[in-house]
Amino acid sequence: MWKLPATLSILFLFLFCMLPGSEAAPPLTIIKSSPETELLIGLIPEQQIFQQIARYTPLANYISEKTGIRIRLKVLSRYGNIIDNFVSTGMDGAFFGSFTYTLAHAKLGVEVIARPENLNGVSTYHGILFVRKDSGIRDIRGMAKKRFVFVDKATTAGYLTALYYFKMHGVHDYRSYFRETYFAGTHMDAIRDVFDRKADIGVAKNSVFERLASENPAIARELQILETFPVVPENGLALRKGLSDEAKKGIKTVLLTMHNDPEGQKVLVQFGARRFIATTDKDYEPVSRFAQEAGIDLVKYNYLNE
């Protein structure tokens, strides 16, 4: 029986693996034609600084390796700082929260390209409003003259959804309605402050609450969620106006295909994600609606904590 030469057999096997539906992982394209050789990417303080650096550094190194562009990270001390610092420190992009992205898009014209999908296949989060179970607080009437903890004025789950909640329940001036209000700075600290009785009511991001509750089951036992708000996009990577198309396309390609690469899969596990998915400004329309309901002008909004 006639047999194919060995070289042709290898060629046909290679072509078969490239056919649609093949289980072979497509190779990642290494982009080295970008005029940028280094990019500064900002991180919001969702967690403590060392936890943020530990989570994002392997991802930054992976992008650097695959694109040939060095990625440097900068963790901001508070959410609003990411907008102030974007121009003053020459940032090229940032992993924005949903409200900080909506503000930065309106004020600076940044463009989101991708966001992570977690290990359960979810690429969104929602805000929650919570109290201690033994507080006796069950609704907005029970919150009067109590102490309320927010996260930051530039967060969706940690401030914007609370404004929406207040308005829907007829509270037009929350400063006079509550005995005291303050900003914890991180979702983690807002949750812990209610748990530790430093505040009576708080708002935060559900995914941070769930992570803390898994680490400390007493949080789930002793805290009660009174309100769950509509979902918004998970923290996404957005890049500045004027960045070269080569850099944008290169970074986006790496993020959207890294789950097909064994090395990329390891980085994703460290990051706590299954993959990255394509994201556009349209995905943030729910946040814009929250802001509109709360009477916020995105371009003029003062996001500094008072």
RODRENKOL-710006 format. One record per residue: residue number from 1; chain; residue in one letter; x, y, z of N, C-alpha, C in turn. Coordinates in steps of 0.001 Angstrom, whole numbers. Layout:
# residues N
num, cadena, residuo, n.x, n.y, n.z, ca.x, ca.y, ca.z, c.x, c.y, c.z
NUM, A, a, X, Y, Z, X, Y, Z, X, Y, Z
...
# end
This chain:
# residues 306
num, cadena, residuo, n.x, n.y, n.z, ca.x, ca.y, ca.z, c.x, c.y, c.z
1, A, m, 858, -1205, 0, 0, 0, 0, 881, 1237, 0
2, A, w, 445, 2207, -830, 1242, 3443, -920, 1080, 4253, 353
3, A, k, 2173, 4800, 869, 2149, 5602, 2090, 2644, 7010, 1805
4, A, l, 2063, 7969, 2554, 2521, 9350, 2416, 3939, 9472, 2977
5, A, p, 4768, 10295, 2325, 6068, 10589, 2921, 5873, 11196, 4308
6, A, a, 6825, 11002, 5173, 6718, 11476, 6561, 6474, 12973, 6642
7, A, t, 7160, 13739, 5748, 7008, 15201, 5805, 5597, 15629, 5458
8, A, l, 4968, 14943, 4462, 3589, 15279, 4091, 2623, 14888, 5197
9, A, s, 2874, 13767, 5866, 2013, 13336, 6966, 1996, 14374, 8080
10, A, i, 3168, 14895, 8387, 3264, 15918, 9429, 2528, 17179, 9009
11, A, l, 2656, 17546, 7714, 1987, 18743, 7210, 475, 18602, 7302
12, A, f, -44, 17419, 6862, -1493, 17203, 6912, -2004, 17207, 8353
13, A, l, -1235, 16655, 9286, -1621, 16655, 10691, -1686, 18087, 11233
14, A, f, -719, 18890, 10850, -698, 20289, 11274, -1915, 21042, 10753
15, A, l, -2229, 20839, 9435, -3378, 21524, 8848, -4682, 21077, 9487
16, A, f, -4784, 19780, 9829, -5989, 19273, 10476, -6211, 19945, 11834
17, A, c, -5117, 20136, 12557, -5222, 20756, 13874, -5653, 22212, 13797
18, A, m, -5439, 22835, 12649, -5821, 24234, 12486, -7264, 24391, 12049
19, A, l, -7974, 23278, 11716, -9356, 23366, 11267, -10256, 23834, 12399
20, A, p, -11361, 24579, 12085, -12300, 24987, 13130, -12823, 23775, 13875
21, A, g, -12991, 23909, 15175, -13494, 22805, 15988, -12400, 21916, 16529
22, A, s, -11174, 22078, 16039, -10076, 21283, 16570, -9826, 21650, 18011
23, A, e, -9422, 20708, 18830, -9193, 20974, 20239, -7803, 21530, 20491
24, A, a, -6977, 21593, 19461, -5635, 22143, 19645, -5726, 23633, 19928
25, A, a, -4980, 24122, 20909, -5036, 25533, 21272, -4309, 26383, 20239
26, A, p, -4939, 27471, 19765, -4263, 28334, 18814, -3117, 29061, 19491
27, A, p, -2010, 29234, 18785, -881, 29917, 19406, -1187, 31394, 19605
28, A, l, -677, 31978, 20683, -847, 33398, 20911, 94, 34189, 20020
29, A, t, -404, 35293, 19519, 406, 36163, 18685, 1242, 37072, 19574
30, A, i, 2534, 37080, 19366, 3409, 37966, 20120, 3538, 39269, 19339
31, A, i, 3044, 40364, 19931, 3025, 41661, 19258, 4272, 42444, 19633
32, A, k, 5103, 42717, 18684, 6321, 43476, 18967, 6461, 44691, 18047
33, A, s, 5362, 45056, 17336, 5438, 46174, 16401, 4892, 47469, 16981
34, A, s, 4451, 47444, 18261, 3867, 48628, 18871, 4927, 49699, 19116
35, A, p, 4577, 50983, 18889, 5539, 52058, 19201, 5758, 52207, 20703
36, A, e, 4808, 51734, 21524, 4973, 51776, 22975, 5821, 50601, 23440
37, A, t, 6762, 50863, 24317, 7597, 49794, 24883, 7282, 49546, 26347
38, A, e, 6534, 50460, 26976, 6180, 50336, 28383, 4841, 51018, 28630
39, A, l, 3988, 50389, 29426, 2689, 50958, 29771, 2498, 50944, 31278
40, A, l, 1906, 52002, 31803, 1591, 52091, 33228, 90, 51840, 33405
41, A, i, -246, 50803, 34168, -1630, 50391, 34365, -2014, 50578, 35836
42, A, g, -3108, 51274, 36071, -3557, 51556, 37423, -4509, 50498, 37957
43, A, l, -4516, 50343, 39285, -5401, 49399, 39952, -6176, 50122, 41051
44, A, i, -7485, 49888, 41114, -8285, 50462, 42177, -8070, 49663, 43459
45, A, p, -8274, 50290, 44629, -7990, 49606, 45913, -9147, 48719, 46373
46, A, e, -9533, 47757, 45535, -10618, 46846, 45906, -10230, 46025, 47128
47, A, q, -8961, 45625, 47160, -8413, 44892, 48300, -7229, 45687, 48840
48, A, q, -6611, 45179, 49892, -5413, 45817, 50410, -4318, 45777, 49346
49, A, i, -3408, 46734, 49405, -2428, 46944, 48344, -1617, 45691, 48026
50, A, f, -1182, 44951, 49040, -345, 43775, 48787, -1144, 42663, 48115
51, A, q, -2426, 42559, 48447, -3274, 41569, 47794, -3517, 41927, 46336
52, A, q, -3678, 43217, 46066, -3869, 43661, 44688, -2623, 43386, 43846
53, A, i, -1470, 43717, 44385, -219, 43487, 43662, -12, 41995, 43416
54, A, a, -271, 41168, 44437, -88, 39720, 44289, -1019, 39154, 43223
55, A, r, -2223, 39702, 43121, -3191, 39185, 42145, -2845, 39599, 40726
56, A, y, -2434, 40845, 40528, -2278, 41377, 39177, -879, 41221, 38584
57, A, t, 140, 41015, 39419, 1508, 40934, 38897, 1707, 39777, 37912
58, A, p, 1254, 38559, 38193, 1427, 37486, 37198, 747, 37811, 35869
59, A, l, -413, 38449, 35914, -1113, 38833, 34684, -320, 39880, 33923
60, A, a, 210, 40873, 34627, 1018, 41907, 33985, 2263, 41299, 33335
61, A, n, 2896, 40372, 34025, 4088, 39717, 33478, 3747, 38901, 32235
62, A, y, 2597, 38255, 32258, 2169, 37447, 31106, 1920, 38333, 29887
63, A, i, 1213, 39450, 30084, 968, 40380, 28976, 2290, 40903, 28432
64, A, s, 3208, 41233, 29330, 4525, 41737, 28910, 5247, 40716, 28048
65, A, e, 5226, 39460, 28489, 5926, 38389, 27763, 5337, 38192, 26368
66, A, k, 4002, 38249, 26273, 3347, 37947, 25008, 3307, 39115, 24037
67, A, t, 3381, 40339, 24542, 3305, 41504, 23651, 4654, 42168, 23409
68, A, g, 5605, 41934, 24299, 6877, 42641, 24199, 6809, 44039, 24772
69, A, i, 5673, 44395, 25400, 5501, 45705, 26029, 5565, 45519, 27539
70, A, r, 6467, 46194, 28208, 6576, 46067, 29658, 5359, 46712, 30323
71, A, i, 4709, 45968, 31214, 3554, 46472, 31943, 3956, 46764, 33389
72, A, r, 3801, 48028, 33796, 4045, 48412, 35189, 2697, 48662, 35863
73, A, l, 2589, 48322, 37134, 1347, 48467, 37878, 1466, 49565, 38933
74, A, k, 360, 50262, 39140, 313, 51290, 40189, -1012, 51148, 40929
75, A, v, -950, 50831, 42228, -2156, 50712, 43037, -2470, 52075, 43635
76, A, l, -3693, 52546, 43425, -4096, 53849, 43937, -4619, 53728, 45356
77, A, s, -4481, 54800, 46130, -4891, 54765, 47532, -6396, 54818, 47695
78, A, r, -7105, 55350, 46691, -8562, 55378, 46737, -9111, 55372, 45317
79, A, y, -10405, 55066, 45206, -11014, 54876, 43893, -10930, 56124, 43022
80, A, g, -11310, 57279, 43564, -11309, 58501, 42771, -9929, 58900, 42288
81, A, n, -8890, 58479, 43025, -7526, 58825, 42628, -7162, 58293, 41249
82, A, i, -7841, 57245, 40823, -7472, 56645, 39542, -7808, 57593, 38399
83, A, i, -8808, 58457, 38591, -9143, 59447, 37575, -8193, 60634, 37677
84, A, d, -7951, 61121, 38911, -7006, 62218, 39107, -5619, 61858, 38584
85, A, n, -5175, 60651, 38899, -3816, 60226, 38560, -3655, 59785, 37114
86, A, f, -4752, 59494, 36449, -4657, 58977, 35090, -3872, 59939, 34199
87, A, v, -4184, 61210, 34304, -3492, 62212, 33495, -2199, 62660, 34170
88, A, s, -2259, 62943, 35483, -1098, 63529, 36159, 106, 62598, 36210
89, A, t, -123, 61285, 36277, 1005, 60350, 36317, 1247, 59659, 34982
90, A, g, 490, 60043, 33965, 709, 59484, 32633, 314, 58033, 32500
91, A, m, -796, 57643, 33122, -1254, 56261, 33000, -1728, 55968, 31581
92, A, d, -1521, 54744, 31169, -1941, 54299, 29840, -3229, 53481, 29891
93, A, g, -3582, 53016, 31065, -4786, 52226, 31221, -5005, 51911, 32680
94, A, a, -6121, 51255, 32970, -6416, 50874, 34348, -7474, 49789, 34352
95, A, f, -7455, 48988, 35409, -8546, 48064, 35674, -9563, 48834, 36512
96, A, f, -10561, 49382, 35826, -11550, 50237, 36465, -12703, 49437, 37038
97, A, g, -13242, 49906, 38169, -14536, 49445, 38621, -15593, 50002, 37678
98, A, s, -16827, 49535, 37810, -17852, 49927, 36844, -18169, 51424, 36896
99, A, f, -18205, 52015, 38092, -18499, 53452, 38180, -17277, 54277, 37812
100, A, t, -16088, 53858, 38261, -14891, 54624, 37882, -14687, 54587, 36370
101, A, y, -15019, 53443, 35730, -14914, 53411, 34268, -15922, 54364, 33631
102, A, t, -17160, 54333, 34109, -18192, 55199, 33536, -17803, 56663, 33673
103, A, l, -17224, 57022, 34827, -16753, 58394, 35029, -15561, 58715, 34123
104, A, a, -14592, 57801, 34067, -13385, 58041, 33267, -13707, 58093, 31780
105, A, h, -14675, 57290, 31337, -15083, 57336, 29930, -15692, 58695, 29609
106, A, a, -16525, 59207, 30523, -17165, 60502, 30308, -16170, 61651, 30402
107, A, k, -15241, 61577, 31335, -14311, 62670, 31584, -13053, 62613, 30718
108, A, l, -12555, 61383, 30437, -11254, 61240, 29772, -11315, 60510, 28435
109, A, g, -12435, 59862, 28135, -12555, 59145, 26871, -11831, 57818, 26824
110, A, v, -11555, 57195, 27989, -10890, 55892, 27986, -11828, 54861, 27354
111, A, e, -11240, 53770, 26848, -12014, 52742, 26144, -11758, 51370, 26761
112, A, v, -12830, 50721, 27243, -12700, 49395, 27847, -12517, 48344, 26755
113, A, i, -11705, 47313, 27029, -11461, 46275, 26020, -11807, 44864, 26509
114, A, a, -11682, 44601, 27804, -11915, 43232, 28287, -12126, 43237, 29785
115, A, r, -12820, 42192, 30268, -13000, 42004, 31699, -12960, 40511, 32011
116, A, p, -12650, 40141, 33253, -12539, 38713, 33593, -13896, 38054, 33835
117, A, e, -13934, 36778, 33533, -15064, 35921, 33878, -14569, 35016, 34996
118, A, n, -15255, 34992, 36130, -14723, 34242, 37264, -14827, 32736, 37061
119, A, l, -14368, 31993, 38047, -14287, 30537, 37904, -15660, 29879, 37773
120, A, n, -16710, 30610, 38141, -18078, 30109, 37996, -18729, 30575, 36698
121, A, g, -17955, 31248, 35840, -18480, 31707, 34563, -19231, 33020, 34635
122, A, v, -19038, 33792, 35709, -19753, 35058, 35901, -18796, 36224, 35645
123, A, s, -19245, 37215, 34883, -18404, 38380, 34570, -19036, 39668, 35077
124, A, t, -19947, 39549, 36039, -20623, 40709, 36617, -20579, 40610, 38142
125, A, y, -20959, 41705, 38789, -21122, 41695, 40237, -22318, 42579, 40573
126, A, h, -22704, 42605, 41819, -23782, 43495, 42226, -23505, 44035, 43618
127, A, g, -24130, 45152, 43896, -24003, 45741, 45209, -24960, 45094, 46188
128, A, i, -24594, 45106, 47466, -25464, 44595, 48526, -25495, 45617, 49662
129, A, l, -26623, 45671, 50356, -26779, 46503, 51543, -27001, 45550, 52710
130, A, f, -26249, 45705, 53775, -26239, 44694, 54836, -26171, 45318, 56229
131, A, v, -26601, 44536, 57214, -26577, 44929, 58624, -26184, 43693, 59436
132, A, r, -25965, 43890, 60717, -25833, 42744, 61600, -27229, 42177, 61873
133, A, k, -27336, 40864, 61966, -28636, 40239, 62222, -29213, 40657, 63572
134, A, d, -28313, 40918, 64532, -28790, 41285, 65866, -29011, 42793, 66023
135, A, s, -28950, 43551, 64909, -29108, 45005, 64976, -30565, 45430, 65130
136, A, g, -31483, 44564, 64706, -32894, 44932, 64723, -33324, 45742, 63523
137, A, i, -32393, 46068, 62638, -32697, 46868, 61440, -33202, 45937, 60342
138, A, r, -34376, 46234, 59809, -34955, 45393, 58769, -35362, 46170, 57516
139, A, d, -35414, 47498, 57606, -35808, 48305, 56448, -35278, 49721, 56621
140, A, i, -35622, 50596, 55680, -35098, 51959, 55685, -35537, 52716, 56932
141, A, r, -36738, 52441, 57442, -37220, 53140, 58638, -36343, 52819, 59847
142, A, g, -35871, 51589, 59916, -35033, 51196, 61037, -33617, 51753, 60963
143, A, m, -33266, 52343, 59824, -31919, 52889, 59646, -31790, 54334, 60133
144, A, a, -32900, 54986, 60391, -32864, 56398, 60787, -31986, 56583, 62029
145, A, k, -31130, 57612, 61955, -30228, 57987, 63051, -29204, 56907, 63405
146, A, k, -28941, 56015, 62457, -27905, 55002, 62637, -26628, 55434, 61918
147, A, r, -25591, 54603, 62042, -24300, 54912, 61415, -24139, 54087, 60141
148, A, f, -23901, 54767, 59011, -23845, 54114, 57698, -22429, 54221, 57138
149, A, v, -21886, 53091, 56660, -20547, 53092, 56055, -20639, 52830, 54554
150, A, f, -20074, 53741, 53777, -19902, 53573, 52339, -18479, 53069, 52088
151, A, v, -18184, 52773, 50811, -16818, 52414, 50423, -16091, 53648, 49897
152, A, d, -16621, 54245, 48849, -15991, 55393, 48204, -17004, 56023, 47256
153, A, k, -16942, 57334, 47088, -17893, 58031, 46207, -17740, 57653, 44741
154, A, a, -16625, 57008, 44391, -16397, 56614, 42995, -16644, 55128, 42778
155, A, t, -17491, 54506, 43613, -17801, 53090, 43429, -19293, 52908, 43150
156, A, t, -19600, 51863, 42392, -21001, 51526, 42134, -21601, 50840, 43353
157, A, a, -21028, 49685, 43734, -21585, 48892, 44823, -21408, 49564, 46178
158, A, g, -20388, 50394, 46298, -20071, 50990, 47588, -20567, 52401, 47777
159, A, y, -21363, 52943, 46827, -21928, 54288, 47003, -23115, 54555, 46075
160, A, l, -22907, 54372, 44757, -23938, 54749, 43796, -25248, 54001, 44031
161, A, t, -25163, 52694, 44286, -26389, 51922, 44515, -27094, 52359, 45795
162, A, a, -26328, 52828, 46777, -26937, 53324, 48007, -27743, 54591, 47730
163, A, l, -27206, 55488, 46911, -27944, 56699, 46544, -29255, 56333, 45850
164, A, y, -29170, 55358, 44957, -30359, 54869, 44256, -31365, 54317, 45272
165, A, y, -30905, 53543, 46216, -31763, 52953, 47247, -32424, 54042, 48084
166, A, f, -31650, 55035, 48498, -32209, 56122, 49304, -33327, 56846, 48548
167, A, k, -33047, 57160, 47283, -34033, 57901, 46489, -35314, 57088, 46312
168, A, m, -35173, 55780, 46068, -36340, 54935, 45874, -37192, 54834, 47147
169, A, h, -36580, 55140, 48304, -37310, 55049, 49579, -37546, 56427, 50202
170, A, g, -37422, 57466, 49386, -37799, 58808, 49834, -36802, 59516, 50713
171, A, v, -35555, 59023, 50769, -34516, 59701, 51552, -33714, 60588, 50605
172, A, h, -33938, 61887, 50676, -33307, 62815, 49725, -32033, 63456, 50280
173, A, d, -31862, 63437, 51584, -30648, 63963, 52207, -30156, 62942, 53233
174, A, y, -29303, 62034, 52785, -28899, 60957, 53689, -28065, 61459, 54854
175, A, r, -27399, 62604, 54687, -26552, 63116, 55771, -27372, 63483, 57006
176, A, s, -28567, 63997, 56786, -29416, 64342, 57928, -30241, 63144, 58403
177, A, y, -30435, 62160, 57519, -31245, 60998, 57879, -30493, 60067, 58827
178, A, f, -29182, 59923, 58581, -28368, 59053, 59432, -27655, 59862, 60508
179, A, r, -27341, 59202, 61614, -26579, 59871, 62678, -25195, 60238, 62189
180, A, e, -24611, 59330, 61403, -23257, 59564, 60869, -23066, 58727, 59616
181, A, t, -22318, 59258, 58644, -21911, 58496, 57463, -20415, 58709, 57255
182, A, y, -19750, 57674, 56740, -18323, 57804, 56461, -17924, 56820, 55373
183, A, f, -16687, 56959, 54870, -16170, 56115, 53787, -15047, 55240, 54324
184, A, a, -15180, 53930, 54136, -14176, 52986, 54640, -12961, 52895, 53729
185, A, g, -13134, 53160, 52436, -12012, 53119, 51501, -11942, 51857, 50672
186, A, t, -12298, 50708, 51261, -12325, 49440, 50518, -13609, 48688, 50870
187, A, h, -14031, 47800, 49961, -15207, 46965, 50219, -14956, 46073, 51435
188, A, m, -13752, 45565, 51522, -13375, 44683, 52626, -13550, 45395, 53969
189, A, d, -13088, 46636, 54058, -13168, 47368, 55318, -14606, 47748, 55665
190, A, a, -15424, 48040, 54653, -16832, 48364, 54920, -17548, 47166, 55524
191, A, i, -17288, 45995, 54989, -17911, 44765, 55506, -17431, 44487, 56928
192, A, r, -16147, 44615, 57150, -15596, 44338, 58478, -16081, 45347, 59514
193, A, d, -16296, 46597, 59087, -16751, 47610, 60040, -18154, 47293, 60569
194, A, v, -19043, 46799, 59705, -20373, 46409, 60167, -20265, 45151, 61032
195, A, f, -19460, 44225, 60600, -19259, 42989, 61375, -18715, 43304, 62772
196, A, d, -17788, 44277, 62844, -17162, 44635, 64124, -17944, 45693, 64900
197, A, r, -19153, 46058, 64422, -20053, 47010, 65080, -19549, 48445, 65071
198, A, k, -18619, 48765, 64179, -18188, 50152, 64038, -19225, 50957, 63268
199, A, a, -20030, 50258, 62456, -21129, 50872, 61711, -22343, 49967, 61820
200, A, d, -23519, 50556, 61615, -24754, 49775, 61717, -25192, 49202, 60380
201, A, i, -24965, 49956, 59301, -25387, 49557, 57953, -24234, 49825, 56993
202, A, g, -24104, 48963, 55986, -23059, 49181, 54994, -23486, 48715, 53621
203, A, v, -22729, 49160, 52614, -22893, 48681, 51245, -21533, 48250, 50733
204, A, a, -21518, 47241, 49862, -20258, 46729, 49322, -20550, 45832, 48127
205, A, k, -19500, 45284, 47588, -19554, 44411, 46419, -19813, 42969, 46867
206, A, n, -20748, 42291, 46224, -21114, 40936, 46646, -19949, 39954, 46596
207, A, s, -19090, 40077, 45580, -17998, 39116, 45432, -16984, 39236, 46575
208, A, v, -16771, 40465, 47064, -15867, 40646, 48202, -16518, 40078, 49468
209, A, f, -17811, 40318, 49631, -18545, 39761, 50768, -18459, 38239, 50776
210, A, e, -18671, 37638, 49608, -18652, 36172, 49512, -17266, 35614, 49812
211, A, r, -16227, 36308, 49344, -14865, 35843, 49609, -14546, 35927, 51101
212, A, l, -14914, 37036, 51743, -14656, 37182, 53171, -15458, 36166, 53980
213, A, a, -16697, 35910, 53559, -17539, 34941, 54264, -16990, 33523, 54150
214, A, s, -16341, 33224, 53009, -15741, 31894, 52860, -14512, 31749, 53743
215, A, e, -13819, 32856, 53977, -12637, 32841, 54839, -13022, 32866, 56317
216, A, n, -14135, 33545, 56612, -14610, 33669, 57993, -16116, 33424, 58012
217, A, p, -16566, 32191, 58232, -17995, 31854, 58190, -18858, 32681, 59144
218, A, a, -18261, 33279, 60166, -19027, 34108, 61103, -19638, 35311, 60396
219, A, i, -18997, 35785, 59335, -19542, 36920, 58581, -20892, 36556, 57985
220, A, a, -20985, 35381, 57386, -22260, 34929, 56810, -23299, 34667, 57898
221, A, r, -22857, 34179, 59043, -23794, 33877, 60139, -24333, 35134, 60800
222, A, e, -23489, 36151, 60944, -23849, 37308, 61755, -24307, 38524, 60963
223, A, l, -24050, 38547, 59651, -24513, 39661, 58824, -25702, 39232, 57987
224, A, q, -26590, 40174, 57725, -27783, 39919, 56930, -27856, 40893, 55769
225, A, i, -28068, 40388, 54571, -28205, 41226, 53386, -29665, 41651, 53265
226, A, l, -29907, 42971, 53301, -31270, 43497, 53213, -31672, 43851, 51788
227, A, e, -30685, 44152, 50941, -30998, 44567, 49564, -29905, 44091, 48621
228, A, t, -30333, 43576, 47475, -29415, 43171, 46413, -29739, 43997, 45174
229, A, f, -28729, 44623, 44584, -28941, 45538, 43463, -28637, 44866, 42118
230, A, p, -29090, 45443, 41008, -28852, 44854, 39679, -27363, 44699, 39365
231, A, v, -27058, 43740, 38489, -25665, 43436, 38163, -25050, 44491, 37247
232, A, v, -23748, 44660, 37373, -22949, 45554, 36529, -21669, 44804, 36147
233, A, p, -20926, 45272, 35130, -19724, 44543, 34692, -18635, 44480, 35757
234, A, e, -17945, 43350, 35800, -16778, 43176, 36661, -15685, 44154, 36222
235, A, n, -14708, 44408, 37118, -13629, 45361, 36814, -12986, 45041, 35464
236, A, g, -12974, 46024, 34574, -12451, 45810, 33224, -11224, 46650, 32934
237, A, l, -10418, 46199, 31985, -9238, 46947, 31562, -9638, 47941, 30485
238, A, a, -9387, 49212, 30748, -9650, 50274, 29773, -8345, 51001, 29478
239, A, l, -8180, 51438, 28226, -6947, 52084, 27782, -7224, 53505, 27330
240, A, r, -6215, 54339, 27435, -6364, 55764, 27138, -6557, 56036, 25653
241, A, k, -7136, 57199, 25390, -7203, 57682, 24022, -5779, 57956, 23532
242, A, g, -5517, 57689, 22280, -4204, 57985, 21716, -3227, 56837, 21785
243, A, l, -3553, 55790, 22523, -2679, 54615, 22534, -2726, 53968, 21150
244, A, s, -1610, 53471, 20678, -1556, 52919, 19324, -2492, 51739, 19156
245, A, d, -3019, 51587, 17947, -3883, 50449, 17640, -3141, 49134, 17832
246, A, e, -1833, 49127, 17548, -1040, 47901, 17709, -1042, 47447, 19162
247, A, a, -851, 48398, 20076, -831, 48052, 21501, -2204, 47584, 21959
248, A, k, -3251, 48301, 21567, -4613, 47933, 21977, -4984, 46540, 21475
249, A, k, -4735, 46307, 20193, -5086, 45013, 19600, -4244, 43898, 20206
250, A, g, -2973, 44185, 20437, -2085, 43169, 20993, -2510, 42741, 22388
251, A, i, -2789, 43717, 23259, -3189, 43406, 24633, -4537, 42694, 24639
252, A, k, -5461, 43180, 23824, -6787, 42555, 23768, -6687, 41107, 23278
253, A, t, -5868, 40871, 22253, -5686, 39508, 21733, -5130, 38581, 22806
254, A, v, -4140, 39052, 23536, -3536, 38229, 24586, -4566, 37885, 25655
255, A, l, -5331, 38879, 26109, -6316, 38638, 27162, -7412, 37675, 26713
256, A, l, -7901, 37856, 25485, -9032, 37064, 25023, -8656, 35647, 24612
257, A, t, -7383, 35371, 24459, -6964, 34029, 24026, -6116, 33285, 25049
258, A, m, -5805, 33915, 26178, -4867, 33300, 27117, -5415, 32015, 27737
259, A, h, -6751, 31841, 27756, -7314, 30608, 28317, -7033, 29400, 27427
260, A, n, -6583, 29633, 26185, -6222, 28543, 25284, -4757, 28130, 25412
261, A, d, -4018, 28871, 26210, -2576, 28656, 26354, -2295, 28063, 27744
262, A, p, -1597, 26930, 27853, -1330, 26323, 29167, -702, 27303, 30163
263, A, e, 226, 28117, 29683, 845, 29105, 30564, -188, 30142, 30999
264, A, g, -1019, 30569, 30048, -2065, 31540, 30355, -3087, 30985, 31324
265, A, q, -3394, 29700, 31218, -4353, 29065, 32127, -3854, 29126, 33573
266, A, k, -2553, 28925, 33766, -1978, 28986, 35107, -2113, 30393, 35687
267, A, v, -1885, 31395, 34841, -2005, 32788, 35290, -3450, 33099, 35653
268, A, l, -4378, 32599, 34866, -5793, 32832, 35139, -6213, 32214, 36470
269, A, v, -5717, 31033, 36761, -6026, 30396, 38040, -5529, 31264, 39199
270, A, q, -4307, 31780, 39072, -3767, 32673, 40098, -4621, 33928, 40236
271, A, f, -5135, 34414, 39115, -5934, 35641, 39090, -7343, 35394, 39622
272, A, g, -7790, 34131, 39585, -9135, 33796, 40029, -10176, 33945, 38942
273, A, a, -9766, 33694, 37694, -10687, 33843, 36562, -10604, 32627, 35647
274, A, r, -11670, 32410, 34897, -11695, 31331, 33914, -11153, 31810, 32576
275, A, r, -11467, 33051, 32236, -11016, 33660, 30988, -11349, 35144, 31022
276, A, f, -10897, 35888, 30012, -11315, 37268, 29799, -12278, 37301, 28618
277, A, i, -13259, 38201, 28687, -14222, 38330, 27602, -14208, 39751, 27056
278, A, a, -14552, 39904, 25776, -14598, 41220, 25140, -15656, 42080, 25825
279, A, t, -15333, 43351, 26005, -16212, 44268, 26734, -16245, 45609, 26007
280, A, t, -17419, 46239, 25971, -17573, 47548, 25328, -18289, 48507, 26267
281, A, d, -18329, 49762, 25880, -18979, 50782, 26695, -20461, 50473, 26904
282, A, k, -21076, 49797, 25967, -22500, 49470, 26069, -22797, 48609, 27301
283, A, d, -21826, 47814, 27730, -22022, 46946, 28895, -22233, 47746, 30179
284, A, y, -21859, 49035, 30160, -21948, 49863, 31362, -23200, 50730, 31414
285, A, e, -24150, 50473, 30522, -25389, 51252, 30518, -26146, 51178, 31848
286, A, p, -26171, 50012, 32557, -26853, 50002, 33859, -26265, 50999, 34856
287, A, v, -24939, 51194, 34805, -24295, 52139, 35715, -24725, 53563, 35380
288, A, s, -24789, 53869, 34089, -25242, 55194, 33665, -26671, 55452, 34119
289, A, r, -27503, 54399, 34086, -28889, 54557, 34537, -28949, 54811, 36047
290, A, f, -28113, 54101, 36823, -28036, 54356, 38261, -27690, 55828, 38512
291, A, a, -26674, 56308, 37793, -26227, 57690, 37976, -27333, 58668, 37617
292, A, q, -28038, 58403, 36535, -29127, 59275, 36110, -30232, 59297, 37166
293, A, e, -30592, 58123, 37682, -31627, 58043, 38724, -31210, 58805, 39978
294, A, a, -29895, 58801, 40260, -29386, 59491, 41451, -29147, 60974, 41198
295, A, g, -29412, 61446, 39970, -29242, 62863, 39642, -27802, 63285, 39447
296, A, i, -26958, 62365, 38995, -25528, 62647, 38837, -25199, 63004, 37396
297, A, d, -24499, 64112, 37203, -23937, 64491, 35911, -22519, 63916, 35864
298, A, l, -22297, 62903, 35021, -21023, 62188, 35024, -19824, 63093, 34748
299, A, v, -19993, 64060, 33854, -18870, 64935, 33487, -18508, 65875, 34632
300, A, k, -19508, 66342, 35382, -19277, 67322, 36436, -19169, 66701, 37827
301, A, y, -19396, 65410, 37927, -19483, 64760, 39243, -18208, 64907, 40053
302, A, n, -18371, 65327, 41321, -17255, 65425, 42258, -17136, 64095, 42998
303, A, y, -16126, 63309, 42659, -15993, 61967, 43207, -15099, 61918, 44431
304, A, l, -14678, 63076, 44956, -13820, 63073, 46134, -14665, 62885, 47394
305, A, n, -14209, 62013, 48281, -14943, 61754, 49525, -14964, 63014, 50408
306, A, e, -16058, 63213, 51076, -16201, 64415, 51912, -16036, 64080, 53383
# end
